[in-house]
Amino acid sequence: MDWSEDSVETRFIQPYEAVKIYICPGCGRDIERGAGHIVAVPRLAPDLRRHWHKGCWNNRANRPPVR
Ligand SMILES: [Zn+2]
């Protein structure tokens, strides 16, 4: 999956919007309910959107996704 800036649209999920638990592809750990985070939507494959911790998203170039 190409997570470069040009290939995805990102949106910040506010804490009140975070009502489900997601697995962050950057670290493989949970994003807890109520935690603000990033959702990244590939322009060519919107179904493959993933939720990321903000820190993991910003650091993805240095630490490639684990899943
Ligand atoms: Zn993470």
N, CA, C, O and the ligand as a Tripos MOL2 file, in Angstrom:
@<TRIPOS>MOLECULE
protein
  269   267    68     0     0
PROTEIN
NO_CHARGES

@<TRIPOS>ATOM
      1 N           0.8460   -1.2050    0.0000 N.3       1 MET1
      2 CA          0.0000    0.0000    0.0000 C.3       1 MET1
      3 C           0.8760    1.2470    0.0000 C.2       1 MET1
      4 O           1.8560    1.3380    0.7390 O.2       1 MET1
      5 N           0.5050    2.1970   -0.8370 N.am      2 ASP2
      6 CA          1.2420    3.4510   -0.9400 C.3       2 ASP2
      7 C           0.5800    4.4960   -0.0310 C.2       2 ASP2
      8 O          -0.5230    4.9670   -0.3090 O.2       2 ASP2
      9 N           1.2590    4.8420    1.0360 N.am      3 TRP3
     10 CA          0.7120    5.8110    1.9900 C.3       3 TRP3
     11 C           1.3610    7.1850    1.8350 C.2       3 TRP3
     12 O           1.3710    7.9800    2.7750 O.2       3 TRP3
     13 N           1.9010    7.4590    0.6490 N.am      4 SER4
     14 CA          2.5300    8.7660    0.4660 C.3       4 SER4
     15 C           1.4610    9.8600    0.4040 C.2       4 SER4
     16 O           0.2880    9.6030    0.1350 O.2       4 SER4
     17 N           1.9020   11.0520    0.6560 N.am      5 GLU5
     18 CA          0.9930   12.1970    0.7840 C.3       5 GLU5
     19 C           0.0890   12.3510   -0.4470 C.2       5 GLU5
     20 O          -1.0840   12.7020   -0.3180 O.2       5 GLU5
     21 N           0.6410   12.0880   -1.6380 N.am      6 ASP6
     22 CA         -0.1180   12.2960   -2.8710 C.3       6 ASP6
     23 C          -1.1750   11.2280   -3.1030 C.2       6 ASP6
     24 O          -2.1080   11.4300   -3.8790 O.2       6 ASP6
     25 N          -1.0280   10.0970   -2.4330 N.am      7 SER7
     26 CA         -1.8770    8.9510   -2.7540 C.3       7 SER7
     27 C          -3.0550    8.7780   -1.8190 C.2       7 SER7
     28 O          -3.9540    7.9780   -2.0810 O.2       7 SER7
     29 N          -3.0530    9.5210   -0.7390 N.am      8 VAL8
     30 CA         -4.1180    9.3390    0.2450 C.3       8 VAL8
     31 C          -4.7140   10.6890    0.6450 C.2       8 VAL8
     32 O          -4.0660   11.7320    0.5620 O.2       8 VAL8
     33 N          -5.9410   10.6290    1.0700 N.am      9 GLU9
     34 CA         -6.5500   11.7740    1.7330 C.3       9 GLU9
     35 C          -6.6060   11.4590    3.2110 C.2       9 GLU9
     36 O          -6.9350   10.3400    3.6050 O.2       9 GLU9
     37 N          -6.2850   12.4470    4.0290 N.am     10 THR10
     38 CA         -6.3090   12.2020    5.4630 C.3      10 THR10
     39 C          -7.3350   13.1100    6.1380 C.2      10 THR10
     40 O          -7.6520   14.2020    5.6650 O.2      10 THR10
     41 N          -7.8170   12.6250    7.2200 N.am     11 ARG11
     42 CA         -8.7700   13.4050    8.0040 C.3      11 ARG11
     43 C          -8.4560   13.1430    9.4710 C.2      11 ARG11
     44 O          -8.0730   12.0320    9.8390 O.2      11 ARG11
     45 N          -8.6150   14.1580   10.3050 N.am     12 PHE12
     46 CA         -8.4090   13.9520   11.7270 C.3      12 PHE12
     47 C          -9.7270   13.5590   12.3750 C.2      12 PHE12
     48 O         -10.7310   14.2580   12.2410 O.2      12 PHE12
     49 N          -9.7110   12.4430   13.0720 N.am     13 ILE13
     50 CA        -10.8970   11.9920   13.7960 C.3      13 ILE13
     51 C         -10.8440   12.5840   15.2000 C.2      13 ILE13
     52 O          -9.9190   12.3210   15.9680 O.2      13 ILE13
     53 N         -11.8440   13.3790   15.5150 N.am     14 GLN14
     54 CA        -11.8940   14.0000   16.8370 C.3      14 GLN14
     55 C         -12.1850   12.9410   17.8990 C.2      14 GLN14
     56 O         -12.7910   11.9080   17.6160 O.2      14 GLN14
     57 N         -11.7440   13.2160   19.1180 N.am     15 PRO15
     58 CA        -11.9800   12.2350   20.1940 C.3      15 PRO15
     59 C         -13.4480   11.8050   20.3140 C.2      15 PRO15
     60 O         -13.7280   10.6300   20.5510 O.2      15 PRO15
     61 N         -14.3800   12.7440   20.1530 N.am     16 TYR16
     62 CA        -15.7940   12.3760   20.2970 C.3      16 TYR16
     63 C         -16.2940   11.5080   19.1400 C.2      16 TYR16
     64 O         -17.3200   10.8380   19.2530 O.2      16 TYR16
     65 N         -15.5480   11.5290   18.0150 N.am     17 GLU17
     66 CA        -15.9370   10.7030   16.8720 C.3      17 GLU17
     67 C         -15.3750    9.2910   16.9620 C.2      17 GLU17
     68 O         -15.8090    8.3960   16.2380 O.2      17 GLU17
     69 N         -14.4220    9.1000   17.8390 N.am     18 ALA18
     70 CA        -13.7120    7.8170   17.9070 C.3      18 ALA18
     71 C         -14.4720    6.8760   18.8380 C.2      18 ALA18
     72 O         -14.1710    6.7630   20.0270 O.2      18 ALA18
     73 N         -15.4620    6.2080   18.2610 N.am     19 VAL19
     74 CA        -16.3440    5.3730   19.0730 C.3      19 VAL19
     75 C         -16.0470    3.8890   18.9150 C.2      19 VAL19
     76 O         -16.6640    3.0500   19.5710 O.2      19 VAL19
     77 N         -15.0960    3.5710   18.0380 N.am     20 LYS20
     78 CA        -14.7060    2.1790   17.8540 C.3      20 LYS20
     79 C         -13.2170    2.0320   18.1230 C.2      20 LYS20
     80 O         -12.4630    3.0040   18.0970 O.2      20 LYS20
     81 N         -12.8130    0.8010   18.3810 N.am     21 ILE21
     82 CA        -11.3920    0.5240   18.5310 C.3      21 ILE21
     83 C         -10.8330    0.0990   17.1730 C.2      21 ILE21
     84 O         -11.3970   -0.7690   16.5070 O.2      21 ILE21
     85 N          -9.7410    0.7060   16.7750 N.am     22 TYR22
     86 CA         -9.0850    0.3750   15.5090 C.3      22 TYR22
     87 C          -7.6790   -0.1270   15.7920 C.2      22 TYR22
     88 O          -7.0990    0.1520   16.8410 O.2      22 TYR22
     89 N          -7.1420   -0.8770   14.8290 N.am     23 ILE23
     90 CA         -5.7450   -1.2950   14.9150 C.3      23 ILE23
     91 C          -4.9250   -0.3620   14.0240 C.2      23 ILE23
     92 O          -5.2140   -0.2010   12.8380 O.2      23 ILE23
     93 N          -3.9300    0.2310   14.6000 N.am     24 CYS24
     94 CA         -3.0630    1.1460   13.8490 C.3      24 CYS24
     95 C          -2.0510    0.3340   13.0360 C.2      24 CYS24
     96 O          -1.3400   -0.5060   13.5880 O.2      24 CYS24
     97 N          -1.9880    0.5870   11.7180 N.am     25 PRO25
     98 CA         -1.0410   -0.1710   10.8850 C.3      25 PRO25
     99 C           0.4110    0.1800   11.1960 C.2      25 PRO25
    100 O           1.3210   -0.5930   10.8950 O.2      25 PRO25
    101 N           0.6210    1.3320   11.7910 N.am     26 GLY26
    102 CA          1.9860    1.7690   12.0490 C.3      26 GLY26
    103 C           2.6590    0.9730   13.1400 C.2      26 GLY26
    104 O           3.8400    0.6390   13.0400 O.2      26 GLY26
    105 N           1.8920    0.6610   14.2040 N.am     27 CYS27
    106 CA          2.4970   -0.0120   15.3510 C.3      27 CYS27
    107 C           1.8140   -1.3340   15.6710 C.2      27 CYS27
    108 O           2.3180   -2.1150   16.4780 O.2      27 CYS27
    109 N           0.6570   -1.5900   15.0350 N.am     28 GLY28
    110 CA         -0.0510   -2.8380   15.2680 C.3      28 GLY28
    111 C          -0.8210   -2.8790   16.5750 C.2      28 GLY28
    112 O          -1.3340   -3.9270   16.9670 O.2      28 GLY28
    113 N          -0.9010   -1.7320   17.2530 N.am     29 ARG29
    114 CA         -1.6150   -1.7040   18.5240 C.3      29 ARG29
    115 C          -2.9650   -0.9970   18.3840 C.2      29 ARG29
    116 O          -3.2500   -0.3620   17.3680 O.2      29 ARG29
    117 N          -3.7730   -1.1210   19.4110 N.am     30 ASP30
    118 CA         -5.1060   -0.5240   19.3970 C.3      30 ASP30
    119 C          -5.0540    0.9980   19.4390 C.2      30 ASP30
    120 O          -4.1650    1.5990   20.0420 O.2      30 ASP30
    121 N          -6.0440    1.6010   18.7750 N.am     31 ILE31
    122 CA         -6.3670    3.0060   19.0070 C.3      31 ILE31
    123 C          -7.6220    2.9910   19.8690 C.2      31 ILE31
    124 O          -8.6880    2.5690   19.4200 O.2      31 ILE31
    125 N          -7.4910    3.4460   21.0900 N.am     32 GLU32
    126 CA         -8.5920    3.3260   22.0360 C.3      32 GLU32
    127 C          -9.7610    4.2330   21.6520 C.2      32 GLU32
    128 O          -9.5910    5.2310   20.9530 O.2      32 GLU32
    129 N         -10.9440    3.8620   22.1260 N.am     33 ARG33
    130 CA        -12.1010    4.7490   21.9770 C.3      33 ARG33
    131 C         -11.7840    6.1030   22.6140 C.2      33 ARG33
    132 O         -11.1580    6.1800   23.6710 O.2      33 ARG33
    133 N         -12.2310    7.1640   21.9480 N.am     34 GLY34
    134 CA        -12.0590    8.4930   22.5110 C.3      34 GLY34
    135 C         -10.6970    9.1020   22.2650 C.2      34 GLY34
    136 O         -10.3960   10.1830   22.7700 O.2      34 GLY34
    137 N          -9.8590    8.4070   21.4800 N.am     35 ALA35
    138 CA         -8.5410    8.9480   21.1700 C.3      35 ALA35
    139 C          -8.5740    9.5910   19.7870 C.2      35 ALA35
    140 O          -8.8850    8.9240   18.8000 O.2      35 ALA35
    141 N          -8.2560   10.8820   19.7090 N.am     36 GLY36
    142 CA         -8.1470   11.5430   18.4100 C.3      36 GLY36
    143 C          -7.0670   10.8610   17.5870 C.2      36 GLY36
    144 O          -6.0160   10.4980   18.1150 O.2      36 GLY36
    145 N          -7.3200   10.6870   16.2970 N.am     37 HIS37
    146 CA         -6.3480   10.0020   15.4480 C.3      37 HIS37
    147 C          -6.5690   10.3700   13.9850 C.2      37 HIS37
    148 O          -7.4330   11.1860   13.6610 O.2      37 HIS37
    149 N          -5.7880    9.7650   13.1190 N.am     38 ILE38
    150 CA         -5.8330   10.0690   11.6850 C.3      38 ILE38
    151 C          -6.5090    8.9200   10.9470 C.2      38 ILE38
    152 O          -6.2470    7.7510   11.2310 O.2      38 ILE38
    153 N          -7.3800    9.2590    9.9980 N.am     39 VAL39
    154 CA         -7.8300    8.2310    9.0620 C.3      39 VAL39
    155 C          -7.2520    8.5850    7.6970 C.2      39 VAL39
    156 O          -7.3580    9.7220    7.2390 O.2      39 VAL39
    157 N          -6.6440    7.6020    7.0620 N.am     40 ALA40
    158 CA         -6.0090    7.7890    5.7640 C.3      40 ALA40
    159 C          -6.7590    6.9640    4.7300 C.2      40 ALA40
    160 O          -6.9070    5.7500    4.8750 O.2      40 ALA40
    161 N          -7.2320    7.6410    3.6780 N.am     41 VAL41
    162 CA         -8.0510    6.9950    2.6550 C.3      41 VAL41
    163 C          -7.3010    7.0260    1.3190 C.2      41 VAL41
    164 O          -7.1230    8.0960    0.7370 O.2      41 VAL41
    165 N          -6.8630    5.8630    0.8300 N.am     42 PRO42
    166 CA         -6.1960    5.8400   -0.4780 C.3      42 PRO42
    167 C          -7.1510    6.3380   -1.5630 C.2      42 PRO42
    168 O          -8.2920    5.8830   -1.6450 O.2      42 PRO42
    169 N          -6.6880    7.2640   -2.3870 N.am     43 ARG43
    170 CA         -7.5580    7.8460   -3.4160 C.3      43 ARG43
    171 C          -8.0710    6.7870   -4.3880 C.2      43 ARG43
    172 O          -9.2070    6.8610   -4.8560 O.2      43 ARG43
    173 N          -7.2360    5.8160   -4.6830 N.am     44 LEU44
    174 CA         -7.6130    4.8070   -5.6800 C.3      44 LEU44
    175 C          -8.2820    3.5900   -5.0710 C.2      44 LEU44
    176 O          -8.7930    2.7330   -5.7930 O.2      44 LEU44
    177 N          -8.2830    3.5070   -3.7540 N.am     45 ALA45
    178 CA         -8.8630    2.3310   -3.0940 C.3      45 ALA45
    179 C          -9.4360    2.7310   -1.7400 C.2      45 ALA45
    180 O          -8.9190    2.3480   -0.6910 O.2      45 ALA45
    181 N         -10.5190    3.5120   -1.7870 N.am     46 PRO46
    182 CA        -11.0900    4.0460   -0.5320 C.3      46 PRO46
    183 C         -11.4870    2.9660    0.4750 C.2      46 PRO46
    184 O         -11.5410    3.2130    1.6790 O.2      46 PRO46
    185 N         -11.7660    1.7570   -0.0420 N.am     47 ASP47
    186 CA        -12.1470    0.6740    0.8680 C.3      47 ASP47
    187 C         -10.9980    0.2790    1.7930 C.2      47 ASP47
    188 O         -11.2170   -0.3340    2.8380 O.2      47 ASP47
    189 N          -9.7870    0.6290    1.4080 N.am     48 LEU48
    190 CA         -8.6110    0.2120    2.1760 C.3      48 LEU48
    191 C          -8.1770    1.2740    3.1760 C.2      48 LEU48
    192 O          -7.0200    1.3060    3.5960 O.2      48 LEU48
    193 N          -9.0920    2.1250    3.5490 N.am     49 ARG49
    194 CA         -8.7310    3.1620    4.5200 C.3      49 ARG49
    195 C          -8.3120    2.5340    5.8410 C.2      49 ARG49
    196 O          -8.7900    1.4690    6.2320 O.2      49 ARG49
    197 N          -7.4090    3.2260    6.5080 N.am     50 ARG50
    198 CA         -6.8990    2.7390    7.7860 C.3      50 ARG50
    199 C          -6.8450    3.8850    8.7860 C.2      50 ARG50
    200 O          -6.6550    5.0470    8.4290 O.2      50 ARG50
    201 N          -7.0160    3.5190   10.0370 N.am     51 HIS51
    202 CA         -6.9120    4.4840   11.1220 C.3      51 HIS51
    203 C          -5.5350    4.3600   11.7510 C.2      51 HIS51
    204 O          -5.0640    3.2590   12.0330 O.2      51 HIS51
    205 N          -4.9080    5.4840   11.9630 N.am     52 TRP52
    206 CA         -3.5310    5.5320   12.4730 C.3      52 TRP52
    207 C          -3.4660    6.4190   13.7120 C.2      52 TRP52
    208 O          -4.2010    7.4010   13.8150 O.2      52 TRP52
    209 N          -2.5870    6.0730   14.6530 N.am     53 HIS53
    210 CA         -2.2060    7.0540   15.6650 C.3      53 HIS53
    211 C          -1.5570    8.2350   14.9390 C.2      53 HIS53
    212 O          -0.8820    8.0580   13.9250 O.2      53 HIS53
    213 N          -1.7660    9.4140   15.4610 N.am     54 LYS54
    214 CA         -1.1850   10.5840   14.8040 C.3      54 LYS54
    215 C           0.3420   10.4730   14.7400 C.2      54 LYS54
    216 O           0.9440   10.7660   13.7070 O.2      54 LYS54
    217 N           0.9480   10.0610   15.8130 N.am     55 GLY55
    218 CA          2.4000    9.9460   15.8360 C.3      55 GLY55
    219 C           2.9110    8.9060   14.8480 C.2      55 GLY55
    220 O           3.9220    9.1170   14.1770 O.2      55 GLY55
    221 N           2.2080    7.7840   14.7650 N.am     56 CYS56
    222 CA          2.6090    6.7270   13.8270 C.3      56 CYS56
    223 C           2.4670    7.2110   12.3880 C.2      56 CYS56
    224 O           3.3130    6.9210   11.5410 O.2      56 CYS56
    225 N           1.3960    7.9480   12.1190 N.am     57 TRP57
    226 CA          1.1960    8.4850   10.7700 C.3      57 TRP57
    227 C           2.3460    9.4190   10.4040 C.2      57 TRP57
    228 O           2.9270    9.3050    9.3240 O.2      57 TRP57
    229 N           2.6650   10.3240   11.2900 N.am     58 ASN58
    230 CA          3.7220   11.2910   10.9960 C.3      58 ASN58
    231 C           5.0760   10.6250   10.8430 C.2      58 ASN58
    232 O           5.9630   11.1540   10.1730 O.2      58 ASN58
    233 N           5.2350    9.4830   11.4540 N.am     59 ASN59
    234 CA          6.5340    8.8040   11.4600 C.3      59 ASN59
    235 C           6.5840    7.6330   10.4760 C.2      59 ASN59
    236 O           7.5200    6.8340   10.5150 O.2      59 ASN59
    237 N           5.5900    7.5260    9.6000 N.am     60 ARG60
    238 CA          5.4780    6.3210    8.7770 C.3      60 ARG60
    239 C           6.6330    6.1460    7.7900 C.2      60 ARG60
    240 O           6.9590    5.0290    7.3860 O.2      60 ARG60
    241 N           7.2570    7.2930    7.4020 N.am     61 ALA61
    242 CA          8.4020    7.1780    6.4870 C.3      61 ALA61
    243 C           9.5970    6.5090    7.1650 C.2      61 ALA61
    244 O          10.3970    5.8320    6.5200 O.2      61 ALA61
    245 N           9.6990    6.7130    8.4730 N.am     62 ASN62
    246 CA         10.8310    6.1480    9.2220 C.3      62 ASN62
    247 C          10.5330    4.7590    9.7540 C.2      62 ASN62
    248 O          11.4350    3.9480    9.9630 O.2      62 ASN62
    249 N           9.2430    4.5000    9.9710 N.am     63 ARG63
    250 CA          8.8660    3.1900   10.4950 C.3      63 ARG63
    251 C           7.7140    2.6540    9.6440 C.2      63 ARG63
    252 O           6.5480    2.9410    9.9160 O.2      63 ARG63
    253 N           8.0420    1.8880    8.6330 N.am     64 PRO64
    254 CA          7.0120    1.3820    7.7070 C.3      64 PRO64
    255 C           5.9330    0.5890    8.4450 C.2      64 PRO64
    256 O           6.1950   -0.0090    9.4890 O.2      64 PRO64
    257 N           4.7200    0.5920    7.8920 N.am     65 PRO65
    258 CA          3.6010   -0.1050    8.5310 C.3      65 PRO65
    259 C           3.9050   -1.5760    8.7870 C.2      65 PRO65
    260 O           4.5700   -2.2370    7.9890 O.2      65 PRO65
    261 N           3.4100   -2.0710    9.9050 N.am     66 VAL66
    262 CA          3.5940   -3.4770   10.2400 C.3      66 VAL66
    263 C           2.4840   -4.3350    9.6350 C.2      66 VAL66
    264 O           2.6240   -5.5530    9.5300 O.2      66 VAL66
    265 N           1.3840   -3.6970    9.2400 N.am     67 ARG67
    266 CA          0.2720   -4.4450    8.6570 C.3      67 ARG67
    267 C          -0.6080   -3.5160    7.8530 C.2      67 ARG67
    268 O          -1.6050   -3.9530    7.2780 O.2      67 ARG67
    269 ZN          0.2110    3.3680   16.1040 Zn       68 ZN68
@<TRIPOS>BOND
     1     1     2 1
     2     2     3 1
     3     3     4 2
     4     3     5 am
     5     5     6 1
     6     6     7 1
     7     7     8 2
     8     7     9 am
     9     9    10 1
    10    10    11 1
    11    11    12 2
    12    11    13 am
    13    13    14 1
    14    14    15 1
    15    15    16 2
    16    15    17 am
    17    17    18 1
    18    18    19 1
    19    19    20 2
    20    19    21 am
    21    21    22 1
    22    22    23 1
    23    23    24 2
    24    23    25 am
    25    25    26 1
    26    26    27 1
    27    27    28 2
    28    27    29 am
    29    29    30 1
    30    30    31 1
    31    31    32 2
    32    31    33 am
    33    33    34 1
    34    34    35 1
    35    35    36 2
    36    35    37 am
    37    37    38 1
    38    38    39 1
    39    39    40 2
    40    39    41 am
    41    41    42 1
    42    42    43 1
    43    43    44 2
    44    43    45 am
    45    45    46 1
    46    46    47 1
    47    47    48 2
    48    47    49 am
    49    49    50 1
    50    50    51 1
    51    51    52 2
    52    51    53 am
    53    53    54 1
    54    54    55 1
    55    55    56 2
    56    55    57 am
    57    57    58 1
    58    58    59 1
    59    59    60 2
    60    59    61 am
    61    61    62 1
    62    62    63 1
    63    63    64 2
    64    63    65 am
    65    65    66 1
    66    66    67 1
    67    67    68 2
    68    67    69 am
    69    69    70 1
    70    70    71 1
    71    71    72 2
    72    71    73 am
    73    73    74 1
    74    74    75 1
    75    75    76 2
    76    75    77 am
    77    77    78 1
    78    78    79 1
    79    79    80 2
    80    79    81 am
    81    81    82 1
    82    82    83 1
    83    83    84 2
    84    83    85 am
    85    85    86 1
    86    86    87 1
    87    87    88 2
    88    87    89 am
    89    89    90 1
    90    90    91 1
    91    91    92 2
    92    91    93 am
    93    93    94 1
    94    94    95 1
    95    95    96 2
    96    95    97 am
    97    97    98 1
    98    98    99 1
    99    99   100 2
   100    99   101 am
   101   101   102 1
   102   102   103 1
   103   103   104 2
   104   103   105 am
   105   105   106 1
   106   106   107 1
   107   107   108 2
   108   107   109 am
   109   109   110 1
   110   110   111 1
   111   111   112 2
   112   111   113 am
   113   113   114 1
   114   114   115 1
   115   115   116 2
   116   115   117 am
   117   117   118 1
   118   118   119 1
   119   119   120 2
   120   119   121 am
   121   121   122 1
   122   122   123 1
   123   123   124 2
   124   123   125 am
   125   125   126 1
   126   126   127 1
   127   127   128 2
   128   127   129 am
   129   129   130 1
   130   130   131 1
   131   131   132 2
   132   131   133 am
   133   133   134 1
   134   134   135 1
   135   135   136 2
   136   135   137 am
   137   137   138 1
   138   138   139 1
   139   139   140 2
   140   139   141 am
   141   141   142 1
   142   142   143 1
   143   143   144 2
   144   143   145 am
   145   145   146 1
   146   146   147 1
   147   147   148 2
   148   147   149 am
   149   149   150 1
   150   150   151 1
   151   151   152 2
   152   151   153 am
   153   153   154 1
   154   154   155 1
   155   155   156 2
   156   155   157 am
   157   157   158 1
   158   158   159 1
   159   159   160 2
   160   159   161 am
   161   161   162 1
   162   162   163 1
   163   163   164 2
   164   163   165 am
   165   165   166 1
   166   166   167 1
   167   167   168 2
   168   167   169 am
   169   169   170 1
   170   170   171 1
   171   171   172 2
   172   171   173 am
   173   173   174 1
   174   174   175 1
   175   175   176 2
   176   175   177 am
   177   177   178 1
   178   178   179 1
   179   179   180 2
   180   179   181 am
   181   181   182 1
   182   182   183 1
   183   183   184 2
   184   183   185 am
   185   185   186 1
   186   186   187 1
   187   187   188 2
   188   187   189 am
   189   189   190 1
   190   190   191 1
   191   191   192 2
   192   191   193 am
   193   193   194 1
   194   194   195 1
   195   195   196 2
   196   195   197 am
   197   197   198 1
   198   198   199 1
   199   199   200 2
   200   199   201 am
   201   201   202 1
   202   202   203 1
   203   203   204 2
   204   203   205 am
   205   205   206 1
   206   206   207 1
   207   207   208 2
   208   207   209 am
   209   209   210 1
   210   210   211 1
   211   211   212 2
   212   211   213 am
   213   213   214 1
   214   214   215 1
   215   215   216 2
   216   215   217 am
   217   217   218 1
   218   218   219 1
   219   219   220 2
   220   219   221 am
   221   221   222 1
   222   222   223 1
   223   223   224 2
   224   223   225 am
   225   225   226 1
   226   226   227 1
   227   227   228 2
   228   227   229 am
   229   229   230 1
   230   230   231 1
   231   231   232 2
   232   231   233 am
   233   233   234 1
   234   234   235 1
   235   235   236 2
   236   235   237 am
   237   237   238 1
   238   238   239 1
   239   239   240 2
   240   239   241 am
   241   241   242 1
   242   242   243 1
   243   243   244 2
   244   243   245 am
   245   245   246 1
   246   246   247 1
   247   247   248 2
   248   247   249 am
   249   249   250 1
   250   250   251 1
   251   251   252 2
   252   251   253 am
   253   253   254 1
   254   254   255 1
   255   255   256 2
   256   255   257 am
   257   257   258 1
   258   258   259 1
   259   259   260 2
   260   259   261 am
   261   261   262 1
   262   262   263 1
   263   263   264 2
   264   263   265 am
   265   265   266 1
   266   266   267 1
   267   267   268 2
@<TRIPOS>SUBSTRUCTURE
     1 MET1         2 RESIDUE 1 A MET
     2 ASP2         6 RESIDUE 1 A ASP
     3 TRP3        10 RESIDUE 1 A TRP
     4 SER4        14 RESIDUE 1 A SER
     5 GLU5        18 RESIDUE 1 A GLU
     6 ASP6        22 RESIDUE 1 A ASP
     7 SER7        26 RESIDUE 1 A SER
     8 VAL8        30 RESIDUE 1 A VAL
     9 GLU9        34 RESIDUE 1 A GLU
    10 THR10       38 RESIDUE 1 A THR
    11 ARG11       42 RESIDUE 1 A ARG
    12 PHE12       46 RESIDUE 1 A PHE
    13 ILE13       50 RESIDUE 1 A ILE
    14 GLN14       54 RESIDUE 1 A GLN
    15 PRO15       58 RESIDUE 1 A PRO
    16 TYR16       62 RESIDUE 1 A TYR
    17 GLU17       66 RESIDUE 1 A GLU
    18 ALA18       70 RESIDUE 1 A ALA
    19 VAL19       74 RESIDUE 1 A VAL
    20 LYS20       78 RESIDUE 1 A LYS
    21 ILE21       82 RESIDUE 1 A ILE
    22 TYR22       86 RESIDUE 1 A TYR
    23 ILE23       90 RESIDUE 1 A ILE
    24 CYS24       94 RESIDUE 1 A CYS
    25 PRO25       98 RESIDUE 1 A PRO
    26 GLY26      102 RESIDUE 1 A GLY
    27 CYS27      106 RESIDUE 1 A CYS
    28 GLY28      110 RESIDUE 1 A GLY
    29 ARG29      114 RESIDUE 1 A ARG
    30 ASP30      118 RESIDUE 1 A ASP
    31 ILE31      122 RESIDUE 1 A ILE
    32 GLU32      126 RESIDUE 1 A GLU
    33 ARG33      130 RESIDUE 1 A ARG
    34 GLY34      134 RESIDUE 1 A GLY
    35 ALA35      138 RESIDUE 1 A ALA
    36 GLY36      142 RESIDUE 1 A GLY
    37 HIS37      146 RESIDUE 1 A HIS
    38 ILE38      150 RESIDUE 1 A ILE
    39 VAL39      154 RESIDUE 1 A VAL
    40 ALA40      158 RESIDUE 1 A ALA
    41 VAL41      162 RESIDUE 1 A VAL
    42 PRO42      166 RESIDUE 1 A PRO
    43 ARG43      170 RESIDUE 1 A ARG
    44 LEU44      174 RESIDUE 1 A LEU
    45 ALA45      178 RESIDUE 1 A ALA
    46 PRO46      182 RESIDUE 1 A PRO
    47 ASP47      186 RESIDUE 1 A ASP
    48 LEU48      190 RESIDUE 1 A LEU
    49 ARG49      194 RESIDUE 1 A ARG
    50 ARG50      198 RESIDUE 1 A ARG
    51 HIS51      202 RESIDUE 1 A HIS
    52 TRP52      206 RESIDUE 1 A TRP
    53 HIS53      210 RESIDUE 1 A HIS
    54 LYS54      214 RESIDUE 1 A LYS
    55 GLY55      218 RESIDUE 1 A GLY
    56 CYS56      222 RESIDUE 1 A CYS
    57 TRP57      226 RESIDUE 1 A TRP
    58 ASN58      230 RESIDUE 1 A ASN
    59 ASN59      234 RESIDUE 1 A ASN
    60 ARG60      238 RESIDUE 1 A ARG
    61 ALA61      242 RESIDUE 1 A ALA
    62 ASN62      246 RESIDUE 1 A ASN
    63 ARG63      250 RESIDUE 1 A ARG
    64 PRO64      254 RESIDUE 1 A PRO
    65 PRO65      258 RESIDUE 1 A PRO
    66 VAL66      262 RESIDUE 1 A VAL
    67 ARG67      266 RESIDUE 1 A ARG
    68 ZN68       269 GROUP 0 **** ****
